[in-house]
């Protein structure tokens, strides 16, 4: 195990964490403000990736694709909110789970209908191709560093938006007392649509960014959606700060666990078994972390004061 | 007799009569379809105990369904090859033994998952049960000894004393009888003191605590019971398909189980049967029309959640008496 390899894995973990944050921020915001559990968030991630791949293939420009992913995911989010989600705010969580589960079926099969079952591929834009030299001798793709930078920018942007702007003030007010803010003359229905579209756009953005490192296919949003649930449960549902820390914790734990655990177990067991045990244990690691966090703090690391 | 009881009896008779008729006409395929309905109904009945009576929205019951399936698959594989599983314990191809192992394993796992998950409630509970089920799923995918991602085939359907289980109707009857026993058990539990406490804890946790009943232990018991019934269904499902794979553990399966319960009617005695029958009928009818039948299923489901509250039994048998 060299230093360069460990650093590379750490960066991979950071990249995964940042992507999880983009998803989890929307999910936790929607829960915090509207009290809604949205399983279809992964579908919006998929919509973003497909929009980016289709537009990039059509125009030849990744950047136009990225813009399209934001626009399409936000538009899809707004439409879904207006048609379906709006009717669910007063329902219990069971109805919300079911309706958004139905939305997943509709989105997944609809996308399969439109694009077929074969995965699409997205090329990394020329500007971000290539790799940089890491201290210690390794190389690291520029594109992945760019993802980390974009994620950090979005985190700062969200912090400013929520903490420093009028819209953010309304969102925070909506979180603490939705009836009061309605009584004060804020159009709460429009605010909800805006928050939902914002969360969707973030999911779409992360889908497009990840799409270029993997393949773009139906069902791509589901594994990451479940990781995001782990993230927001660890962080405390409704807390953006919790989502950020939870995302980084899960991203780094998962990546470093897969890297280090098999090596640790190899010290104890013969190689053939160590590979098997190491693989199985490291794929379960983040769930163990989640269970540990919840055993100590059942409402996550940063539980919102109200709710 | 209430209207709901009448609908229930009709459902029970129809589920028995249809495969008998199909068998008499030599249509073994429809017997298998009915078996599938009975098994899915049993799995959903297990979930209905936690979800309907206890209000515990478990999004992780696929874990127990899959554990039951893998118990059947692994025991049968060892029973077939004659190799011991662990510490010289042999496998078996006898269904009753397999069922016991499936139920016991699921109970132990449910006790662990429940003990942690039930510390939380609401959305946290939904997400945590989901995450634990994913943990089991990833374990099955990455553990190569029993097929990993590819799953595990059960070469010959396991045996039941005195019956040839390879005859579709015989296997259906086994599943049907188990389903009826489970329904009776559900009715007994619902009417018992324990059931009353469980439902009261759903309706008003604070009041239940005030009169000196701890909701945690009641809920944990219900969660474990619920998991064992679903695991039993999983073991039967493995024998029906003669195949187990991680897809039995996937979160889609958990979602489908909830769908079955809701389609039929939450907390209703025969809700899972109605839900499973409707679901399998959709799957069969729409699946023969279009490859994208899940798209239509999604629309139907969405419509049901938004506009038809109380599920199928709510439509035919009127509103439920309890809240």
Boltz contact constraints between the chains, C-beta under 6 A:
constraints:
  - contact:
      token1: [A, 37]
      token2: [B, 123]
      max_distance: 6.0
  - contact:
      token1: [A, 87]
      token2: [B, 306]
      max_distance: 6.0
  - contact:
      token1: [A, 93]
      token2: [B, 123]
      max_distance: 6.0
  - contact:
      token1: [A, 94]
      token2: [B, 57]
      max_distance: 6.0
  - contact:
      token1: [A, 95]
      token2: [B, 305]
      max_distance: 6.0
  - contact:
      token1: [A, 98]
      token2: [B, 262]
      max_distance: 6.0
  - contact:
      token1: [A, 98]
      token2: [B, 305]
      max_distance: 6.0
  - contact:
      token1: [A, 99]
      token2: [B, 302]
      max_distance: 6.0
  - contact:
      token1: [A, 99]
      token2: [B, 305]
      max_distance: 6.0
  - contact:
      token1: [A, 101]
      token2: [B, 255]
      max_distance: 6.0
  - contact:
      token1: [A, 102]
      token2: [B, 298]
      max_distance: 6.0
  - contact:
      token1: [A, 102]
      token2: [B, 301]
      max_distance: 6.0
  - contact:
      token1: [A, 102]
      token2: [B, 302]
      max_distance: 6.0
  - contact:
      token1: [A, 105]
      token2: [B, 294]
      max_distance: 6.0
  - contact:
      token1: [A, 105]
      token2: [B, 297]
      max_distance: 6.0
  - contact:
      token1: [A, 105]
      token2: [B, 298]
      max_distance: 6.0
  - contact:
      token1: [A, 106]
      token2: [B, 295]
      max_distance: 6.0
  - contact:
      token1: [A, 106]
      token2: [B, 298]
      max_distance: 6.0
  - contact:
      token1: [A, 109]
      token2: [B, 292]
      max_distance: 6.0
  - contact:
      token1: [A, 109]
      token2: [B, 294]
      max_distance: 6.0
  - contact:
      token1: [A, 109]
      token2: [B, 295]
      max_distance: 6.0
  - contact:
      token1: [A, 110]
      token2: [B, 295]
      max_distance: 6.0
  - contact:
      token1: [A, 113]
      token2: [B, 292]
      max_distance: 6.0
  - contact:
      token1: [A, 226]
      token2: [B, 134]
      max_distance: 6.0
  - contact:
      token1: [A, 229]
      token2: [B, 127]
      max_distance: 6.0
  - contact:
      token1: [A, 230]
      token2: [B, 131]
      max_distance: 6.0
  - contact:
      token1: [A, 233]
      token2: [B, 127]
      max_distance: 6.0
  - contact:
      token1: [A, 237]
      token2: [B, 123]
      max_distance: 6.0
  - contact:
      token1: [A, 276]
      token2: [B, 144]
      max_distance: 6.0
  - contact:
      token1: [A, 279]
      token2: [B, 142]
      max_distance: 6.0
  - contact:
      token1: [A, 280]
      token2: [B, 139]
      max_distance: 6.0
  - contact:
      token1: [A, 280]
      token2: [B, 142]
      max_distance: 6.0
  - contact:
      token1: [A, 280]
      token2: [B, 143]
      max_distance: 6.0
  - contact:
      token1: [A, 283]
      token2: [B, 138]
      max_distance: 6.0
  - contact:
      token1: [A, 283]
      token2: [B, 142]
      max_distance: 6.0
  - contact:
      token1: [A, 284]
      token2: [B, 135]
      max_distance: 6.0
  - contact:
      token1: [A, 284]
      token2: [B, 138]
      max_distance: 6.0
  - contact:
      token1: [A, 284]
      token2: [B, 139]
      max_distance: 6.0
  - contact:
      token1: [A, 287]
      token2: [B, 131]
      max_distance: 6.0
  - contact:
      token1: [A, 287]
      token2: [B, 135]
      max_distance: 6.0
  - contact:
      token1: [A, 290]
      token2: [B, 131]
      max_distance: 6.0
  - contact:
      token1: [A, 291]
      token2: [B, 116]
      max_distance: 6.0
  - contact:
      token1: [A, 298]
      token2: [B, 119]
      max_distance: 6.0
  - contact:
      token1: [A, 298]
      token2: [B, 120]
      max_distance: 6.0
